[in-house]
Amino acid sequence: MKSIRNNTVWDLISRKTTPTLSTDKNIAFVKTIYSTVDEKEDLGINDQNLILSGDVFPAEAGDGQIFIKDGKPYIYKEQA
């Protein structure tokens, strides 16, 4: 028997093909992969994980927060 890729129209009509399993999926089995995210905090991302920039330093910077002001990077470090 020929594989389905090597068939002619006459092979298909006379059923001279090797049966194969279908790879089609029913849409009912497709799960939602991503949910709607409103805030970056919903993903566990906070400002201290991001590089921020602007003219004014953040009021509540976390330890290790990187901020770029006038093209220069600054890293906030808490005082012990």
PDB file as gemmi writes it, atoms N, CA and C in Angstrom:
CRYST1    1.000    1.000    1.000  90.00  90.00  90.00 P 1                      
ATOM      1  N   MET A   1       0.837  -1.190   0.000  1.00  0.00           N  
ATOM      2  CA  MET A   1       0.000   0.000   0.000  1.00  0.00           C  
ATOM      3  C   MET A   1       0.876   1.247   0.000  1.00  0.00           C  
ATOM      4  N   LYS A   2       0.387   2.272  -0.647  1.00  0.00           N  
ATOM      5  CA  LYS A   2       1.100   3.538  -0.712  1.00  0.00           C  
ATOM      6  C   LYS A   2       0.702   4.410   0.473  1.00  0.00           C  
ATOM      7  N   SER A   3       1.619   5.296   0.839  1.00  0.00           N  
ATOM      8  CA  SER A   3       1.226   6.266   1.857  1.00  0.00           C  
ATOM      9  C   SER A   3       0.359   7.323   1.194  1.00  0.00           C  
ATOM     10  N   ILE A   4      -0.312   8.103   1.994  1.00  0.00           N  
ATOM     11  CA  ILE A   4      -1.261   9.077   1.454  1.00  0.00           C  
ATOM     12  C   ILE A   4      -0.554  10.152   0.627  1.00  0.00           C  
ATOM     13  N   ARG A   5       0.726  10.389   0.880  1.00  0.00           N  
ATOM     14  CA  ARG A   5       1.463  11.406   0.123  1.00  0.00           C  
ATOM     15  C   ARG A   5       1.774  10.943  -1.299  1.00  0.00           C  
ATOM     16  N   ASN A   6       1.827   9.642  -1.523  1.00  0.00           N  
ATOM     17  CA  ASN A   6       2.178   9.113  -2.847  1.00  0.00           C  
ATOM     18  C   ASN A   6       0.965   8.648  -3.637  1.00  0.00           C  
ATOM     19  N   ASN A   7      -0.222   8.975  -3.190  1.00  0.00           N  
ATOM     20  CA  ASN A   7      -1.445   8.513  -3.837  1.00  0.00           C  
ATOM     21  C   ASN A   7      -1.776   9.293  -5.099  1.00  0.00           C  
ATOM     22  N   THR A   8      -2.461   8.612  -5.967  1.00  0.00           N  
ATOM     23  CA  THR A   8      -3.085   9.283  -7.096  1.00  0.00           C  
ATOM     24  C   THR A   8      -4.573   9.370  -6.784  1.00  0.00           C  
ATOM     25  N   VAL A   9      -5.293  10.065  -7.602  1.00  0.00           N  
ATOM     26  CA  VAL A   9      -6.749  10.160  -7.410  1.00  0.00           C  
ATOM     27  C   VAL A   9      -7.370   8.764  -7.485  1.00  0.00           C  
ATOM     28  N   TRP A  10      -6.849   7.925  -8.378  1.00  0.00           N  
ATOM     29  CA  TRP A  10      -7.429   6.578  -8.535  1.00  0.00           C  
ATOM     30  C   TRP A  10      -7.143   5.715  -7.301  1.00  0.00           C  
ATOM     31  N   ASP A  11      -5.987   5.928  -6.648  1.00  0.00           N  
ATOM     32  CA  ASP A  11      -5.703   5.188  -5.407  1.00  0.00           C  
ATOM     33  C   ASP A  11      -6.685   5.578  -4.309  1.00  0.00           C  
ATOM     34  N   LEU A  12      -6.997   6.847  -4.244  1.00  0.00           N  
ATOM     35  CA  LEU A  12      -7.946   7.308  -3.227  1.00  0.00           C  
ATOM     36  C   LEU A  12      -9.346   6.749  -3.478  1.00  0.00           C  
ATOM     37  N   ILE A  13      -9.759   6.735  -4.740  1.00  0.00           N  
ATOM     38  CA  ILE A  13     -11.096   6.233  -5.081  1.00  0.00           C  
ATOM     39  C   ILE A  13     -11.196   4.730  -4.820  1.00  0.00           C  
ATOM     40  N   SER A  14     -10.151   3.981  -5.144  1.00  0.00           N  
ATOM     41  CA  SER A  14     -10.200   2.528  -4.963  1.00  0.00           C  
ATOM     42  C   SER A  14      -9.739   2.094  -3.567  1.00  0.00           C  
ATOM     43  N   ARG A  15      -9.530   3.048  -2.681  1.00  0.00           N  
ATOM     44  CA  ARG A  15      -9.182   2.810  -1.281  1.00  0.00           C  
ATOM     45  C   ARG A  15      -7.902   1.998  -1.110  1.00  0.00           C  
ATOM     46  N   LYS A  16      -6.885   2.339  -1.853  1.00  0.00           N  
ATOM     47  CA  LYS A  16      -5.583   1.682  -1.740  1.00  0.00           C  
ATOM     48  C   LYS A  16      -4.628   2.540  -0.908  1.00  0.00           C  
ATOM     49  N   THR A  17      -5.113   3.089   0.157  1.00  0.00           N  
ATOM     50  CA  THR A  17      -4.293   3.946   1.003  1.00  0.00           C  
ATOM     51  C   THR A  17      -4.151   3.333   2.382  1.00  0.00           C  
ATOM     52  N   THR A  18      -3.079   3.684   3.066  1.00  0.00           N  
ATOM     53  CA  THR A  18      -2.860   3.235   4.441  1.00  0.00           C  
ATOM     54  C   THR A  18      -3.645   4.152   5.371  1.00  0.00           C  
ATOM     55  N   PRO A  19      -4.464   3.590   6.242  1.00  0.00           N  
ATOM     56  CA  PRO A  19      -5.207   4.444   7.177  1.00  0.00           C  
ATOM     57  C   PRO A  19      -4.256   5.163   8.137  1.00  0.00           C  
ATOM     58  N   THR A  20      -4.551   6.402   8.438  1.00  0.00           N  
ATOM     59  CA  THR A  20      -3.750   7.175   9.386  1.00  0.00           C  
ATOM     60  C   THR A  20      -4.662   7.807  10.415  1.00  0.00           C  
ATOM     61  N   LEU A  21      -4.099   8.104  11.563  1.00  0.00           N  
ATOM     62  CA  LEU A  21      -4.857   8.773  12.612  1.00  0.00           C  
ATOM     63  C   LEU A  21      -5.007  10.251  12.269  1.00  0.00           C  
ATOM     64  N   SER A  22      -6.131  10.791  12.577  1.00  0.00           N  
ATOM     65  CA  SER A  22      -6.374  12.204  12.330  1.00  0.00           C  
ATOM     66  C   SER A  22      -5.631  13.040  13.365  1.00  0.00           C  
ATOM     67  N   THR A  23      -5.060  14.128  12.918  1.00  0.00           N  
ATOM     68  CA  THR A  23      -4.401  15.055  13.847  1.00  0.00           C  
ATOM     69  C   THR A  23      -5.279  16.259  14.149  1.00  0.00           C  
ATOM     70  N   ASP A  24      -6.493  16.263  13.622  1.00  0.00           N  
ATOM     71  CA  ASP A  24      -7.407  17.369  13.892  1.00  0.00           C  
ATOM     72  C   ASP A  24      -7.833  17.342  15.343  1.00  0.00           C  
ATOM     73  N   LYS A  25      -7.971  18.505  15.922  1.00  0.00           N  
ATOM     74  CA  LYS A  25      -8.424  18.635  17.304  1.00  0.00           C  
ATOM     75  C   LYS A  25      -9.773  19.324  17.323  1.00  0.00           C  
ATOM     76  N   ASN A  26     -10.621  18.818  18.142  1.00  0.00           N  
ATOM     77  CA  ASN A  26     -11.918  19.447  18.337  1.00  0.00           C  
ATOM     78  C   ASN A  26     -11.704  20.753  19.090  1.00  0.00           C  
ATOM     79  N   ILE A  27     -12.361  21.808  18.694  1.00  0.00           N  
ATOM     80  CA  ILE A  27     -12.190  23.123  19.324  1.00  0.00           C  
ATOM     81  C   ILE A  27     -12.571  23.094  20.801  1.00  0.00           C  
ATOM     82  N   ALA A  28     -13.377  22.128  21.205  1.00  0.00           N  
ATOM     83  CA  ALA A  28     -13.785  22.039  22.607  1.00  0.00           C  
ATOM     84  C   ALA A  28     -12.600  21.702  23.512  1.00  0.00           C  
ATOM     85  N   PHE A  29     -11.532  21.127  22.956  1.00  0.00           N  
ATOM     86  CA  PHE A  29     -10.388  20.746  23.765  1.00  0.00           C  
ATOM     87  C   PHE A  29      -9.336  21.846  23.860  1.00  0.00           C  
ATOM     88  N   VAL A  30      -9.510  22.920  23.142  1.00  0.00           N  
ATOM     89  CA  VAL A  30      -8.544  24.010  23.180  1.00  0.00           C  
ATOM     90  C   VAL A  30      -8.805  24.844  24.424  1.00  0.00           C  
ATOM     91  N   LYS A  31      -7.777  24.984  25.244  1.00  0.00           N  
ATOM     92  CA  LYS A  31      -7.907  25.753  26.482  1.00  0.00           C  
ATOM     93  C   LYS A  31      -7.383  27.166  26.255  1.00  0.00           C  
ATOM     94  N   THR A  32      -7.885  28.090  27.020  1.00  0.00           N  
ATOM     95  CA  THR A  32      -7.380  29.454  26.968  1.00  0.00           C  
ATOM     96  C   THR A  32      -5.997  29.475  27.577  1.00  0.00           C  
ATOM     97  N   ILE A  33      -5.023  29.958  26.824  1.00  0.00           N  
ATOM     98  CA  ILE A  33      -3.642  29.956  27.318  1.00  0.00           C  
ATOM     99  C   ILE A  33      -3.386  31.194  28.172  1.00  0.00           C  
ATOM    100  N   TYR A  34      -3.810  32.341  27.689  1.00  0.00           N  
ATOM    101  CA  TYR A  34      -3.553  33.578  28.401  1.00  0.00           C  
ATOM    102  C   TYR A  34      -4.858  34.164  28.906  1.00  0.00           C  
ATOM    103  N   SER A  35      -4.845  34.593  30.143  1.00  0.00           N  
ATOM    104  CA  SER A  35      -6.006  35.297  30.665  1.00  0.00           C  
ATOM    105  C   SER A  35      -5.757  36.793  30.516  1.00  0.00           C  
ATOM    106  N   THR A  36      -6.780  37.557  30.717  1.00  0.00           N  
ATOM    107  CA  THR A  36      -6.646  39.004  30.614  1.00  0.00           C  
ATOM    108  C   THR A  36      -5.884  39.525  31.817  1.00  0.00           C  
ATOM    109  N   VAL A  37      -4.841  40.305  31.575  1.00  0.00           N  
ATOM    110  CA  VAL A  37      -4.023  40.869  32.645  1.00  0.00           C  
ATOM    111  C   VAL A  37      -4.226  42.377  32.626  1.00  0.00           C  
ATOM    112  N   ASP A  38      -4.678  42.916  33.762  1.00  0.00           N  
ATOM    113  CA  ASP A  38      -4.925  44.350  33.850  1.00  0.00           C  
ATOM    114  C   ASP A  38      -3.694  45.119  34.318  1.00  0.00           C  
ATOM    115  N   GLU A  39      -2.955  44.545  35.249  1.00  0.00           N  
ATOM    116  CA  GLU A  39      -1.812  45.232  35.835  1.00  0.00           C  
ATOM    117  C   GLU A  39      -0.580  44.341  35.750  1.00  0.00           C  
ATOM    118  N   LYS A  40       0.587  44.964  35.638  1.00  0.00           N  
ATOM    119  CA  LYS A  40       1.822  44.181  35.578  1.00  0.00           C  
ATOM    120  C   LYS A  40       2.060  43.424  36.883  1.00  0.00           C  
ATOM    121  N   GLU A  41       1.516  43.941  37.989  1.00  0.00           N  
ATOM    122  CA  GLU A  41       1.662  43.267  39.272  1.00  0.00           C  
ATOM    123  C   GLU A  41       0.959  41.912  39.298  1.00  0.00           C  
ATOM    124  N   ASP A  42      -0.057  41.739  38.438  1.00  0.00           N  
ATOM    125  CA  ASP A  42      -0.748  40.446  38.341  1.00  0.00           C  
ATOM    126  C   ASP A  42       0.194  39.350  37.871  1.00  0.00           C  
ATOM    127  N   LEU A  43       1.249  39.741  37.157  1.00  0.00           N  
ATOM    128  CA  LEU A  43       2.240  38.778  36.663  1.00  0.00           C  
ATOM    129  C   LEU A  43       3.447  38.674  37.582  1.00  0.00           C  
ATOM    130  N   GLY A  44       3.413  39.379  38.718  1.00  0.00           N  
ATOM    131  CA  GLY A  44       4.545  39.361  39.634  1.00  0.00           C  
ATOM    132  C   GLY A  44       5.649  40.331  39.244  1.00  0.00           C  
ATOM    133  N   ILE A  45       5.326  41.303  38.376  1.00  0.00           N  
ATOM    134  CA  ILE A  45       6.318  42.296  37.950  1.00  0.00           C  
ATOM    135  C   ILE A  45       6.024  43.595  38.689  1.00  0.00           C  
ATOM    136  N   ASN A  46       7.009  44.089  39.432  1.00  0.00           N  
ATOM    137  CA  ASN A  46       6.857  45.346  40.161  1.00  0.00           C  
ATOM    138  C   ASN A  46       7.833  46.364  39.592  1.00  0.00           C  
ATOM    139  N   ASP A  47       7.686  47.629  39.991  1.00  0.00           N  
ATOM    140  CA  ASP A  47       8.558  48.675  39.474  1.00  0.00           C  
ATOM    141  C   ASP A  47      10.030  48.382  39.753  1.00  0.00           C  
ATOM    142  N   GLN A  48      10.326  47.711  40.871  1.00  0.00           N  
ATOM    143  CA  GLN A  48      11.722  47.437  41.194  1.00  0.00           C  
ATOM    144  C   GLN A  48      12.350  46.448  40.216  1.00  0.00           C  
ATOM    145  N   ASN A  49      11.520  45.723  39.444  1.00  0.00           N  
ATOM    146  CA  ASN A  49      12.030  44.795  38.440  1.00  0.00           C  
ATOM    147  C   ASN A  49      12.224  45.468  37.084  1.00  0.00           C  
ATOM    148  N   LEU A  50      11.830  46.725  36.954  1.00  0.00           N  
ATOM    149  CA  LEU A  50      11.887  47.430  35.678  1.00  0.00           C  
ATOM    150  C   LEU A  50      12.909  48.555  35.732  1.00  0.00           C  
ATOM    151  N   ILE A  51      13.422  48.917  34.576  1.00  0.00           N  
ATOM    152  CA  ILE A  51      14.279  50.094  34.487  1.00  0.00           C  
ATOM    153  C   ILE A  51      13.373  51.271  34.156  1.00  0.00           C  
ATOM    154  N   LEU A  52      13.264  52.187  35.098  1.00  0.00           N  
ATOM    155  CA  LEU A  52      12.409  53.358  34.919  1.00  0.00           C  
ATOM    156  C   LEU A  52      13.255  54.540  34.463  1.00  0.00           C  
ATOM    157  N   SER A  53      12.600  55.527  33.907  1.00  0.00           N  
ATOM    158  CA  SER A  53      13.310  56.742  33.502  1.00  0.00           C  
ATOM    159  C   SER A  53      12.378  57.927  33.636  1.00  0.00           C  
ATOM    160  N   GLY A  54      12.974  59.101  33.704  1.00  0.00           N  
ATOM    161  CA  GLY A  54      12.184  60.319  33.812  1.00  0.00           C  
ATOM    162  C   GLY A  54      13.003  61.448  34.390  1.00  0.00           C  
ATOM    163  N   ASP A  55      12.325  62.525  34.799  1.00  0.00           N  
ATOM    164  CA  ASP A  55      12.997  63.689  35.365  1.00  0.00           C  
ATOM    165  C   ASP A  55      13.040  63.657  36.885  1.00  0.00           C  
ATOM    166  N   VAL A  56      12.138  62.871  37.495  1.00  0.00           N  
ATOM    167  CA  VAL A  56      12.034  62.836  38.956  1.00  0.00           C  
ATOM    168  C   VAL A  56      12.249  61.395  39.423  1.00  0.00           C  
ATOM    169  N   PHE A  57      13.085  61.223  40.430  1.00  0.00           N  
ATOM    170  CA  PHE A  57      13.312  59.890  40.975  1.00  0.00           C  
ATOM    171  C   PHE A  57      12.024  59.341  41.597  1.00  0.00           C  
ATOM    172  N   PRO A  58      11.807  58.036  41.533  1.00  0.00           N  
ATOM    173  CA  PRO A  58      10.590  57.470  42.121  1.00  0.00           C  
ATOM    174  C   PRO A  58      10.582  57.652  43.641  1.00  0.00           C  
ATOM    175  N   ALA A  59       9.425  57.994  44.187  1.00  0.00           N  
ATOM    176  CA  ALA A  59       9.305  58.258  45.626  1.00  0.00           C  
ATOM    177  C   ALA A  59       9.483  56.982  46.446  1.00  0.00           C  
ATOM    178  N   GLU A  60       8.993  55.872  45.936  1.00  0.00           N  
ATOM    179  CA  GLU A  60       9.072  54.628  46.707  1.00  0.00           C  
ATOM    180  C   GLU A  60       9.887  53.588  45.933  1.00  0.00           C  
ATOM    181  N   ALA A  61      11.139  53.891  45.707  1.00  0.00           N  
ATOM    182  CA  ALA A  61      12.001  52.961  44.971  1.00  0.00           C  
ATOM    183  C   ALA A  61      12.375  51.788  45.866  1.00  0.00           C  
ATOM    184  N   GLY A  62      12.441  50.606  45.281  1.00  0.00           N  
ATOM    185  CA  GLY A  62      12.853  49.430  46.023  1.00  0.00           C  
ATOM    186  C   GLY A  62      14.352  49.228  45.912  1.00  0.00           C  
ATOM    187  N   ASP A  63      14.898  48.421  46.807  1.00  0.00           N  
ATOM    188  CA  ASP A  63      16.330  48.146  46.795  1.00  0.00           C  
ATOM    189  C   ASP A  63      16.716  47.513  45.466  1.00  0.00           C  
ATOM    190  N   GLY A  64      17.687  48.096  44.783  1.00  0.00           N  
ATOM    191  CA  GLY A  64      18.114  47.587  43.492  1.00  0.00           C  
ATOM    192  C   GLY A  64      17.384  48.189  42.310  1.00  0.00           C  
ATOM    193  N   GLN A  65      16.463  49.120  42.571  1.00  0.00           N  
ATOM    194  CA  GLN A  65      15.713  49.766  41.487  1.00  0.00           C  
ATOM    195  C   GLN A  65      16.658  50.574  40.608  1.00  0.00           C  
ATOM    196  N   ILE A  66      16.562  50.392  39.303  1.00  0.00           N  
ATOM    197  CA  ILE A  66      17.383  51.141  38.350  1.00  0.00           C  
ATOM    198  C   ILE A  66      16.534  52.257  37.757  1.00  0.00           C  
ATOM    199  N   PHE A  67      17.101  53.456  37.759  1.00  0.00           N  
ATOM    200  CA  PHE A  67      16.399  54.629  37.241  1.00  0.00           C  
ATOM    201  C   PHE A  67      17.367  55.407  36.362  1.00  0.00           C  
ATOM    202  N   ILE A  68      16.900  55.836  35.198  1.00  0.00           N  
ATOM    203  CA  ILE A  68      17.740  56.607  34.278  1.00  0.00           C  
ATOM    204  C   ILE A  68      17.251  58.051  34.258  1.00  0.00           C  
ATOM    205  N   LYS A  69      18.146  58.965  34.628  1.00  0.00           N  
ATOM    206  CA  LYS A  69      17.828  60.395  34.634  1.00  0.00           C  
ATOM    207  C   LYS A  69      18.924  61.127  33.877  1.00  0.00           C  
ATOM    208  N   ASP A  70      18.551  61.921  32.909  1.00  0.00           N  
ATOM    209  CA  ASP A  70      19.495  62.679  32.073  1.00  0.00           C  
ATOM    210  C   ASP A  70      20.536  61.763  31.422  1.00  0.00           C  
ATOM    211  N   GLY A  71      20.108  60.553  31.027  1.00  0.00           N  
ATOM    212  CA  GLY A  71      20.997  59.628  30.335  1.00  0.00           C  
ATOM    213  C   GLY A  71      21.948  58.861  31.241  1.00  0.00           C  
ATOM    214  N   LYS A  72      21.881  59.091  32.559  1.00  0.00           N  
ATOM    215  CA  LYS A  72      22.762  58.394  33.496  1.00  0.00           C  
ATOM    216  C   LYS A  72      21.946  57.398  34.324  1.00  0.00           C  
ATOM    217  N   PRO A  73      22.421  56.162  34.436  1.00  0.00           N  
ATOM    218  CA  PRO A  73      21.688  55.184  35.267  1.00  0.00           C  
ATOM    219  C   PRO A  73      22.027  55.349  36.750  1.00  0.00           C  
ATOM    220  N   TYR A  74      21.002  55.243  37.582  1.00  0.00           N  
ATOM    221  CA  TYR A  74      21.148  55.291  39.031  1.00  0.00           C  
ATOM    222  C   TYR A  74      20.528  54.018  39.602  1.00  0.00           C  
ATOM    223  N   ILE A  75      21.174  53.451  40.623  1.00  0.00           N  
ATOM    224  CA  ILE A  75      20.647  52.261  41.293  1.00  0.00           C  
ATOM    225  C   ILE A  75      20.385  52.608  42.750  1.00  0.00           C  
ATOM    226  N   TYR A  76      19.135  52.417  43.179  1.00  0.00           N  
ATOM    227  CA  TYR A  76      18.759  52.736  44.544  1.00  0.00           C  
ATOM    228  C   TYR A  76      19.252  51.624  45.479  1.00  0.00           C  
ATOM    229  N   LYS A  77      19.932  52.031  46.559  1.00  0.00           N  
ATOM    230  CA  LYS A  77      20.380  51.076  47.568  1.00  0.00           C  
ATOM    231  C   LYS A  77      19.921  51.569  48.928  1.00  0.00           C  
ATOM    232  N   GLU A  78      19.228  50.694  49.653  1.00  0.00           N  
ATOM    233  CA  GLU A  78      18.749  51.078  50.984  1.00  0.00           C  
ATOM    234  C   GLU A  78      19.926  51.224  51.933  1.00  0.00           C  
ATOM    235  N   GLN A  79      19.810  52.186  52.830  1.00  0.00           N  
ATOM    236  CA  GLN A  79      20.855  52.395  53.817  1.00  0.00           C  
ATOM    237  C   GLN A  79      20.597  51.492  55.003  1.00  0.00           C  
ATOM    238  N   ALA A  80      21.654  50.861  55.493  1.00  0.00           N  
ATOM    239  CA  ALA A  80      21.513  49.932  56.617  1.00  0.00           C  
ATOM    240  C   ALA A  80      21.516  50.626  57.935  1.00  0.00           C  
TER     241      ALA A  80                                                      
END                                                                             
